[in-house]
């Protein structure tokens, strides 16, 4: 492993730790409320969306200033951590053209994700949803191409490939649910929030596997 590889993987690890370090207290500080029940207390991991944490006023009507800043910082760190991730994952296969496409699409998704974080839905309304779609399409495409490279290239890091595949399945499902609710102008169901969390956990797992390689 070259010095550059170590720096990329080090940045990836720092990003993941930073994300967890800010997101955990944000979840603990969230007063309560979901889109389907405003009377709940605290953050419901499987029922609240990540973006709920960024609202300055929680869904139960209580102030959420502290948690919103922590959550926004956490999501910005995660978005930036995807930069070294897309570099690191393309170092695991030998398809150069494919690697260029993955990195280009990955960069586009990072820029879009930063826009999503900086435009929370409580202040930007439908623009937040549009930003999610704009960020999601290149991100999912980059993931799909990266997974193809992991399966087809040499060597074939199968754990990384299958972890990425699992993440992509849930990410696509969550994206489809989100877009359907956005088009229908409805809040949907808690299933969308639950699938989002599974996709997030699998993304973090994929990042850990790639960093470990």
Secondary structure, DSSP 8 states (H G I E B T S, - for coil): --HHHHHHHHHHHHHHHHHHHHHHHHHHH-----SS-TT--S--TTTS-GGGGG-SB-TTSSB-HHHHHHHHHHHHHHHHHHHHHHHHHHTTS--HHHHHHHHHHHHHHHHHHHHHHHS-HHHHTHHHHHHHHHHHHHHHHHHHHHHHHHHHSSS--HHHHHHHHHHHHHHHHHHHHHHHHHHHT----HHHHHHHHHHHHHHHHHHHHHHH-
